[in-house]
């Protein structure tokens, strides 16, 4: 069950003007599908953006797939 306390995304007007980001980062969630569409793997994305937690990336991908 997804709750706001355990959400793989975050949004605040104080962080990047409310852009949806991965929690605790300034990495927009849209960056992940953009990288995947360009041929990068999830592993490469996580190497490029080490502040993104693997579990949040995986959960976000599961959510946008559904």
PDB file of N, CA, C and O in Angstrom:
ATOM      1  N   UNK A   1       0.836  -1.182   0.000  1.00  0.00           N
ATOM      2  CA  UNK A   1       0.000   0.000   0.000  1.00  0.00           C
ATOM      3  C   UNK A   1       0.879   1.244   0.000  1.00  0.00           C
ATOM      4  O   UNK A   1       1.828   1.342   0.779  1.00  0.00           O
ATOM      5  N   UNK A   2       0.568   2.172  -0.857  1.00  0.00           N
ATOM      6  CA  UNK A   2       1.317   3.413  -0.964  1.00  0.00           C
ATOM      7  C   UNK A   2       0.673   4.474  -0.086  1.00  0.00           C
ATOM      8  O   UNK A   2      -0.531   4.718  -0.168  1.00  0.00           O
ATOM      9  N   UNK A   3       1.486   5.100   0.753  1.00  0.00           N
ATOM     10  CA  UNK A   3       1.016   6.212   1.568  1.00  0.00           C
ATOM     11  C   UNK A   3       1.955   7.379   1.345  1.00  0.00           C
ATOM     12  O   UNK A   3       3.061   7.202   0.835  1.00  0.00           O
ATOM     13  N   UNK A   4       1.524   8.563   1.720  1.00  0.00           N
ATOM     14  CA  UNK A   4       2.387   9.723   1.556  1.00  0.00           C
ATOM     15  C   UNK A   4       3.660   9.589   2.379  1.00  0.00           C
ATOM     16  O   UNK A   4       4.709  10.097   1.980  1.00  0.00           O
ATOM     17  N   UNK A   5       3.584   8.914   3.516  1.00  0.00           N
ATOM     18  CA  UNK A   5       4.765   8.738   4.352  1.00  0.00           C
ATOM     19  C   UNK A   5       5.788   7.823   3.688  1.00  0.00           C
ATOM     20  O   UNK A   5       6.978   7.895   3.995  1.00  0.00           O
ATOM     21  N   UNK A   6       5.332   6.963   2.781  1.00  0.00           N
ATOM     22  CA  UNK A   6       6.225   6.015   2.107  1.00  0.00           C
ATOM     23  C   UNK A   6       6.195   6.202   0.602  1.00  0.00           C
ATOM     24  O   UNK A   6       6.391   5.236  -0.135  1.00  0.00           O
ATOM     25  N   UNK A   7       5.961   7.389   0.134  1.00  0.00           N
ATOM     26  CA  UNK A   7       5.867   7.663  -1.291  1.00  0.00           C
ATOM     27  C   UNK A   7       7.258   7.692  -1.929  1.00  0.00           C
ATOM     28  O   UNK A   7       8.209   8.178  -1.316  1.00  0.00           O
ATOM     29  N   UNK A   8       7.383   7.172  -3.161  1.00  0.00           N
ATOM     30  CA  UNK A   8       8.667   7.240  -3.845  1.00  0.00           C
ATOM     31  C   UNK A   8       8.920   8.599  -4.501  1.00  0.00           C
ATOM     32  O   UNK A   8       9.948   8.800  -5.149  1.00  0.00           O
ATOM     33  N   UNK A   9       7.979   9.526  -4.329  1.00  0.00           N
ATOM     34  CA  UNK A   9       8.117  10.868  -4.905  1.00  0.00           C
ATOM     35  C   UNK A   9       7.788  11.911  -3.850  1.00  0.00           C
ATOM     36  O   UNK A   9       7.166  11.624  -2.827  1.00  0.00           O
ATOM     37  N   UNK A  10       8.231  13.142  -4.137  1.00  0.00           N
ATOM     38  CA  UNK A  10       8.005  14.245  -3.216  1.00  0.00           C
ATOM     39  C   UNK A  10       7.774  15.512  -4.032  1.00  0.00           C
ATOM     40  O   UNK A  10       8.271  15.642  -5.151  1.00  0.00           O
ATOM     41  N   UNK A  11       7.022  16.433  -3.466  1.00  0.00           N
ATOM     42  CA  UNK A  11       6.807  17.713  -4.122  1.00  0.00           C
ATOM     43  C   UNK A  11       6.622  18.792  -3.068  1.00  0.00           C
ATOM     44  O   UNK A  11       5.830  18.645  -2.138  1.00  0.00           O
ATOM     45  N   UNK A  12       7.360  19.870  -3.230  1.00  0.00           N
ATOM     46  CA  UNK A  12       7.268  20.996  -2.313  1.00  0.00           C
ATOM     47  C   UNK A  12       7.572  22.262  -3.097  1.00  0.00           C
ATOM     48  O   UNK A  12       8.476  22.287  -3.932  1.00  0.00           O
ATOM     49  N   UNK A  13       6.819  23.298  -2.825  1.00  0.00           N
ATOM     50  CA  UNK A  13       7.065  24.578  -3.481  1.00  0.00           C
ATOM     51  C   UNK A  13       8.468  25.094  -3.176  1.00  0.00           C
ATOM     52  O   UNK A  13       9.009  25.902  -3.931  1.00  0.00           O
ATOM     53  N   UNK A  14       9.054  24.638  -2.087  1.00  0.00           N
ATOM     54  CA  UNK A  14      10.383  25.086  -1.683  1.00  0.00           C
ATOM     55  C   UNK A  14      11.508  24.324  -2.380  1.00  0.00           C
ATOM     56  O   UNK A  14      12.666  24.739  -2.328  1.00  0.00           O
ATOM     57  N   UNK A  15      11.172  23.218  -3.029  1.00  0.00           N
ATOM     58  CA  UNK A  15      12.177  22.412  -3.733  1.00  0.00           C
ATOM     59  C   UNK A  15      11.853  22.428  -5.216  1.00  0.00           C
ATOM     60  O   UNK A  15      10.878  21.817  -5.656  1.00  0.00           O
ATOM     61  N   UNK A  16      12.654  23.111  -5.964  1.00  0.00           N
ATOM     62  CA  UNK A  16      12.503  23.196  -7.416  1.00  0.00           C
ATOM     63  C   UNK A  16      11.111  23.649  -7.833  1.00  0.00           C
ATOM     64  O   UNK A  16      10.562  23.178  -8.829  1.00  0.00           O
ATOM     65  N   UNK A  17      10.550  24.565  -7.061  1.00  0.00           N
ATOM     66  CA  UNK A  17       9.265  25.169  -7.412  1.00  0.00           C
ATOM     67  C   UNK A  17       8.096  24.206  -7.466  1.00  0.00           C
ATOM     68  O   UNK A  17       7.115  24.460  -8.165  1.00  0.00           O
ATOM     69  N   UNK A  18       8.188  23.095  -6.732  1.00  0.00           N
ATOM     70  CA  UNK A  18       7.088  22.136  -6.697  1.00  0.00           C
ATOM     71  C   UNK A  18       7.206  21.006  -7.696  1.00  0.00           C
ATOM     72  O   UNK A  18       6.312  20.165  -7.782  1.00  0.00           O
ATOM     73  N   UNK A  19       8.290  20.969  -8.453  1.00  0.00           N
ATOM     74  CA  UNK A  19       8.518  19.858  -9.370  1.00  0.00           C
ATOM     75  C   UNK A  19       8.531  18.553  -8.580  1.00  0.00           C
ATOM     76  O   UNK A  19       9.069  18.506  -7.474  1.00  0.00           O
ATOM     77  N   UNK A  20       7.952  17.508  -9.131  1.00  0.00           N
ATOM     78  CA  UNK A  20       7.944  16.201  -8.459  1.00  0.00           C
ATOM     79  C   UNK A  20       9.349  15.619  -8.563  1.00  0.00           C
ATOM     80  O   UNK A  20       9.886  15.432  -9.655  1.00  0.00           O
ATOM     81  N   UNK A  21       9.931  15.336  -7.392  1.00  0.00           N
ATOM     82  CA  UNK A  21      11.298  14.833  -7.296  1.00  0.00           C
ATOM     83  C   UNK A  21      11.326  13.558  -6.470  1.00  0.00           C
ATOM     84  O   UNK A  21      10.342  13.201  -5.822  1.00  0.00           O
ATOM     85  N   UNK A  22      12.469  12.874  -6.502  1.00  0.00           N
ATOM     86  CA  UNK A  22      12.663  11.743  -5.600  1.00  0.00           C
ATOM     87  C   UNK A  22      12.912  12.306  -4.206  1.00  0.00           C
ATOM     88  O   UNK A  22      13.632  13.295  -4.073  1.00  0.00           O
ATOM     89  N   UNK A  23      12.339  11.709  -3.163  1.00  0.00           N
ATOM     90  CA  UNK A  23      12.449  12.253  -1.804  1.00  0.00           C
ATOM     91  C   UNK A  23      13.902  12.498  -1.379  1.00  0.00           C
ATOM     92  O   UNK A  23      14.790  11.680  -1.619  1.00  0.00           O
ATOM     93  N   UNK A  24      14.104  13.638  -0.749  1.00  0.00           N
ATOM     94  CA  UNK A  24      15.417  13.982  -0.232  1.00  0.00           C
ATOM     95  C   UNK A  24      16.417  14.405  -1.296  1.00  0.00           C
ATOM     96  O   UNK A  24      17.606  14.550  -1.010  1.00  0.00           O
ATOM     97  N   UNK A  25      15.939  14.604  -2.536  1.00  0.00           N
ATOM     98  CA  UNK A  25      16.834  14.985  -3.621  1.00  0.00           C
ATOM     99  C   UNK A  25      16.252  16.180  -4.366  1.00  0.00           C
ATOM    100  O   UNK A  25      15.162  16.660  -4.054  1.00  0.00           O
ATOM    101  N   UNK A  26      16.997  16.640  -5.345  1.00  0.00           N
ATOM    102  CA  UNK A  26      16.512  17.654  -6.284  1.00  0.00           C
ATOM    103  C   UNK A  26      16.456  17.036  -7.680  1.00  0.00           C
ATOM    104  O   UNK A  26      16.532  17.744  -8.684  1.00  0.00           O
ATOM    105  N   UNK A  27      16.324  15.712  -7.732  1.00  0.00           N
ATOM    106  CA  UNK A  27      16.285  14.984  -9.005  1.00  0.00           C
ATOM    107  C   UNK A  27      14.823  14.800  -9.407  1.00  0.00           C
ATOM    108  O   UNK A  27      14.094  14.062  -8.744  1.00  0.00           O
ATOM    109  N   UNK A  28      14.385  15.456 -10.474  1.00  0.00           N
ATOM    110  CA  UNK A  28      13.002  15.275 -10.925  1.00  0.00           C
ATOM    111  C   UNK A  28      12.734  13.822 -11.308  1.00  0.00           C
ATOM    112  O   UNK A  28      13.573  13.169 -11.928  1.00  0.00           O
ATOM    113  N   UNK A  29      11.568  13.328 -10.935  1.00  0.00           N
ATOM    114  CA  UNK A  29      11.233  11.937 -11.251  1.00  0.00           C
ATOM    115  C   UNK A  29      11.209  11.700 -12.757  1.00  0.00           C
ATOM    116  O   UNK A  29      11.521  10.595 -13.203  1.00  0.00           O
ATOM    117  N   UNK A  30      10.852  12.692 -13.542  1.00  0.00           N
ATOM    118  CA  UNK A  30      10.803  12.539 -14.994  1.00  0.00           C
ATOM    119  C   UNK A  30      12.176  12.215 -15.580  1.00  0.00           C
ATOM    120  O   UNK A  30      12.271  11.707 -16.698  1.00  0.00           O
ATOM    121  N   UNK A  31      13.232  12.506 -14.834  1.00  0.00           N
ATOM    122  CA  UNK A  31      14.577  12.215 -15.312  1.00  0.00           C
ATOM    123  C   UNK A  31      14.777  10.722 -15.526  1.00  0.00           C
ATOM    124  O   UNK A  31      15.457  10.322 -16.471  1.00  0.00           O
ATOM    125  N   UNK A  32      14.200   9.895 -14.670  1.00  0.00           N
ATOM    126  CA  UNK A  32      14.379   8.448 -14.797  1.00  0.00           C
ATOM    127  C   UNK A  32      13.801   7.911 -16.106  1.00  0.00           C
ATOM    128  O   UNK A  32      14.541   7.278 -16.860  1.00  0.00           O
ATOM    129  N   UNK A  33      12.525   8.126 -16.418  1.00  0.00           N
ATOM    130  CA  UNK A  33      12.039   7.628 -17.709  1.00  0.00           C
ATOM    131  C   UNK A  33      12.751   8.268 -18.898  1.00  0.00           C
ATOM    132  O   UNK A  33      12.923   7.624 -19.933  1.00  0.00           O
ATOM    133  N   UNK A  34      13.162   9.516 -18.763  1.00  0.00           N
ATOM    134  CA  UNK A  34      13.916  10.163 -19.841  1.00  0.00           C
ATOM    135  C   UNK A  34      15.221   9.415 -20.105  1.00  0.00           C
ATOM    136  O   UNK A  34      15.567   9.159 -21.259  1.00  0.00           O
ATOM    137  N   UNK A  35      15.941   9.067 -19.051  1.00  0.00           N
ATOM    138  CA  UNK A  35      17.196   8.323 -19.205  1.00  0.00           C
ATOM    139  C   UNK A  35      16.937   6.942 -19.794  1.00  0.00           C
ATOM    140  O   UNK A  35      17.669   6.497 -20.677  1.00  0.00           O
ATOM    141  N   UNK A  36      15.906   6.266 -19.313  1.00  0.00           N
ATOM    142  CA  UNK A  36      15.589   4.935 -19.831  1.00  0.00           C
ATOM    143  C   UNK A  36      15.241   5.002 -21.313  1.00  0.00           C
ATOM    144  O   UNK A  36      15.647   4.135 -22.086  1.00  0.00           O
ATOM    145  N   UNK A  37      14.500   6.017 -21.708  1.00  0.00           N
ATOM    146  CA  UNK A  37      14.137   6.195 -23.120  1.00  0.00           C
ATOM    147  C   UNK A  37      15.357   6.490 -23.990  1.00  0.00           C
ATOM    148  O   UNK A  37      15.340   6.231 -25.194  1.00  0.00           O
ATOM    149  N   UNK A  38      16.404   7.027 -23.388  1.00  0.00           N
ATOM    150  CA  UNK A  38      17.632   7.318 -24.128  1.00  0.00           C
ATOM    151  C   UNK A  38      18.566   6.103 -24.179  1.00  0.00           C
ATOM    152  O   UNK A  38      19.647   6.167 -24.764  1.00  0.00           O
ATOM    153  N   UNK A  39      18.139   4.998 -23.560  1.00  0.00           N
ATOM    154  CA  UNK A  39      18.928   3.772 -23.635  1.00  0.00           C
ATOM    155  C   UNK A  39      19.789   3.474 -22.423  1.00  0.00           C
ATOM    156  O   UNK A  39      20.502   2.470 -22.402  1.00  0.00           O
ATOM    157  N   UNK A  40      19.734   4.325 -21.418  1.00  0.00           N
ATOM    158  CA  UNK A  40      20.489   4.055 -20.190  1.00  0.00           C
ATOM    159  C   UNK A  40      19.725   3.038 -19.349  1.00  0.00           C
ATOM    160  O   UNK A  40      18.506   2.914 -19.468  1.00  0.00           O
ATOM    161  N   UNK A  41      20.440   2.320 -18.507  1.00  0.00           N
ATOM    162  CA  UNK A  41      19.809   1.352 -17.603  1.00  0.00           C
ATOM    163  C   UNK A  41      19.489   2.034 -16.270  1.00  0.00           C
ATOM    164  O   UNK A  41      19.955   3.139 -15.992  1.00  0.00           O
ATOM    165  N   UNK A  42      18.691   1.356 -15.463  1.00  0.00           N
ATOM    166  CA  UNK A  42      18.400   1.865 -14.117  1.00  0.00           C
ATOM    167  C   UNK A  42      19.700   1.951 -13.326  1.00  0.00           C
ATOM    168  O   UNK A  42      19.910   2.904 -12.575  1.00  0.00           O
ATOM    169  N   UNK A  43      20.564   0.969 -13.490  1.00  0.00           N
ATOM    170  CA  UNK A  43      21.854   0.978 -12.789  1.00  0.00           C
ATOM    171  C   UNK A  43      22.659   2.230 -13.151  1.00  0.00           C
ATOM    172  O   UNK A  43      23.233   2.875 -12.273  1.00  0.00           O
ATOM    173  N   UNK A  44      22.701   2.567 -14.424  1.00  0.00           N
ATOM    174  CA  UNK A  44      23.435   3.756 -14.848  1.00  0.00           C
ATOM    175  C   UNK A  44      22.794   5.017 -14.272  1.00  0.00           C
ATOM    176  O   UNK A  44      23.499   5.920 -13.822  1.00  0.00           O
ATOM    177  N   UNK A  45      21.465   5.081 -14.285  1.00  0.00           N
ATOM    178  CA  UNK A  45      20.759   6.222 -13.698  1.00  0.00           C
ATOM    179  C   UNK A  45      21.159   6.396 -12.234  1.00  0.00           C
ATOM    180  O   UNK A  45      21.459   7.504 -11.790  1.00  0.00           O
ATOM    181  N   UNK A  46      21.160   5.293 -11.495  1.00  0.00           N
ATOM    182  CA  UNK A  46      21.502   5.355 -10.075  1.00  0.00           C
ATOM    183  C   UNK A  46      22.961   5.757  -9.862  1.00  0.00           C
ATOM    184  O   UNK A  46      23.285   6.398  -8.862  1.00  0.00           O
ATOM    185  N   UNK A  47      23.835   5.387 -10.786  1.00  0.00           N
ATOM    186  CA  UNK A  47      25.235   5.825 -10.700  1.00  0.00           C
ATOM    187  C   UNK A  47      25.346   7.327 -10.963  1.00  0.00           C
ATOM    188  O   UNK A  47      26.118   8.022 -10.303  1.00  0.00           O
ATOM    189  N   UNK A  48      24.568   7.826 -11.936  1.00  0.00           N
ATOM    190  CA  UNK A  48      24.596   9.254 -12.262  1.00  0.00           C
ATOM    191  C   UNK A  48      23.964  10.098 -11.157  1.00  0.00           C
ATOM    192  O   UNK A  48      24.363  11.241 -10.938  1.00  0.00           O
ATOM    193  N   UNK A  49      22.974   9.528 -10.462  1.00  0.00           N
ATOM    194  CA  UNK A  49      22.237  10.251  -9.421  1.00  0.00           C
ATOM    195  C   UNK A  49      22.260   9.441  -8.117  1.00  0.00           C
ATOM    196  O   UNK A  49      21.245   8.860  -7.731  1.00  0.00           O
ATOM    197  N   UNK A  50      23.403   9.402  -7.447  1.00  0.00           N
ATOM    198  CA  UNK A  50      23.538   8.556  -6.252  1.00  0.00           C
ATOM    199  C   UNK A  50      22.642   8.965  -5.080  1.00  0.00           C
ATOM    200  O   UNK A  50      22.478   8.192  -4.136  1.00  0.00           O
ATOM    201  N   UNK A  51      22.069  10.148  -5.124  1.00  0.00           N
ATOM    202  CA  UNK A  51      21.172  10.558  -4.038  1.00  0.00           C
ATOM    203  C   UNK A  51      19.800   9.879  -4.139  1.00  0.00           C
ATOM    204  O   UNK A  51      19.036   9.881  -3.173  1.00  0.00           O
ATOM    205  N   UNK A  52      19.489   9.303  -5.294  1.00  0.00           N
ATOM    206  CA  UNK A  52      18.202   8.607  -5.474  1.00  0.00           C
ATOM    207  C   UNK A  52      18.332   7.199  -4.914  1.00  0.00           C
ATOM    208  O   UNK A  52      19.247   6.457  -5.270  1.00  0.00           O
ATOM    209  N   UNK A  53      17.407   6.844  -4.036  1.00  0.00           N
ATOM    210  CA  UNK A  53      17.412   5.495  -3.465  1.00  0.00           C
ATOM    211  C   UNK A  53      16.834   4.503  -4.463  1.00  0.00           C
ATOM    212  O   UNK A  53      15.831   4.773  -5.123  1.00  0.00           O
ATOM    213  N   UNK A  54      17.483   3.358  -4.559  1.00  0.00           N
ATOM    214  CA  UNK A  54      17.057   2.306  -5.483  1.00  0.00           C
ATOM    215  C   UNK A  54      15.582   1.950  -5.277  1.00  0.00           C
ATOM    216  O   UNK A  54      14.841   1.795  -6.248  1.00  0.00           O
ATOM    217  N   UNK A  55      15.153   1.821  -4.016  1.00  0.00           N
ATOM    218  CA  UNK A  55      13.761   1.426  -3.745  1.00  0.00           C
ATOM    219  C   UNK A  55      12.780   2.472  -4.279  1.00  0.00           C
ATOM    220  O   UNK A  55      11.701   2.116  -4.754  1.00  0.00           O
ATOM    221  N   UNK A  56      13.137   3.753  -4.209  1.00  0.00           N
ATOM    222  CA  UNK A  56      12.256   4.799  -4.730  1.00  0.00           C
ATOM    223  C   UNK A  56      12.192   4.751  -6.251  1.00  0.00           C
ATOM    224  O   UNK A  56      11.123   4.928  -6.835  1.00  0.00           O
ATOM    225  N   UNK A  57      13.325   4.513  -6.890  1.00  0.00           N
ATOM    226  CA  UNK A  57      13.342   4.403  -8.350  1.00  0.00           C
ATOM    227  C   UNK A  57      12.493   3.216  -8.801  1.00  0.00           C
ATOM    228  O   UNK A  57      11.707   3.332  -9.741  1.00  0.00           O
ATOM    229  N   UNK A  58      12.654   2.078  -8.132  1.00  0.00           N
ATOM    230  CA  UNK A  58      11.896   0.873  -8.493  1.00  0.00           C
ATOM    231  C   UNK A  58      10.401   1.077  -8.283  1.00  0.00           C
ATOM    232  O   UNK A  58       9.597   0.699  -9.135  1.00  0.00           O
ATOM    233  N   UNK A  59      10.026   1.667  -7.162  1.00  0.00           N
ATOM    234  CA  UNK A  59       8.608   1.901  -6.876  1.00  0.00           C
ATOM    235  C   UNK A  59       8.011   2.906  -7.853  1.00  0.00           C
ATOM    236  O   UNK A  59       6.874   2.737  -8.293  1.00  0.00           O
ATOM    237  N   UNK A  60       8.754   3.940  -8.193  1.00  0.00           N
ATOM    238  CA  UNK A  60       8.276   4.920  -9.159  1.00  0.00           C
ATOM    239  C   UNK A  60       8.026   4.253 -10.511  1.00  0.00           C
ATOM    240  O   UNK A  60       6.994   4.492 -11.139  1.00  0.00           O
ATOM    241  N   UNK A  61       8.958   3.425 -10.956  1.00  0.00           N
ATOM    242  CA  UNK A  61       8.773   2.733 -12.229  1.00  0.00           C
ATOM    243  C   UNK A  61       7.562   1.812 -12.184  1.00  0.00           C
ATOM    244  O   UNK A  61       6.830   1.696 -13.167  1.00  0.00           O
ATOM    245  N   UNK A  62       7.349   1.159 -11.047  1.00  0.00           N
ATOM    246  CA  UNK A  62       6.169   0.289 -10.904  1.00  0.00           C
ATOM    247  C   UNK A  62       4.895   1.118 -10.999  1.00  0.00           C
ATOM    248  O   UNK A  62       3.927   0.696 -11.633  1.00  0.00           O
ATOM    249  N   UNK A  63       4.885   2.283 -10.380  1.00  0.00           N
ATOM    250  CA  UNK A  63       3.696   3.130 -10.388  1.00  0.00           C
ATOM    251  C   UNK A  63       3.380   3.655 -11.788  1.00  0.00           C
ATOM    252  O   UNK A  63       2.219   3.671 -12.198  1.00  0.00           O
ATOM    253  N   UNK A  64       4.401   4.080 -12.517  1.00  0.00           N
ATOM    254  CA  UNK A  64       4.112   4.634 -13.847  1.00  0.00           C
ATOM    255  C   UNK A  64       3.804   3.533 -14.847  1.00  0.00           C
ATOM    256  O   UNK A  64       3.203   3.799 -15.888  1.00  0.00           O
ATOM    257  N   UNK A  65       4.197   2.318 -14.555  1.00  0.00           N
ATOM    258  CA  UNK A  65       3.870   1.190 -15.430  1.00  0.00           C
ATOM    259  C   UNK A  65       2.386   0.846 -15.323  1.00  0.00           C
ATOM    260  O   UNK A  65       1.739   0.513 -16.316  1.00  0.00           O
ATOM    261  N   UNK A  66       1.863   0.934 -14.103  1.00  0.00           N
ATOM    262  CA  UNK A  66       0.452   0.612 -13.848  1.00  0.00           C
ATOM    263  C   UNK A  66      -0.384   1.687 -14.396  1.00  0.00           C
ATOM    264  O   UNK A  66      -1.609   1.627 -14.296  1.00  0.00           O
TER     265      UNK A  66
END
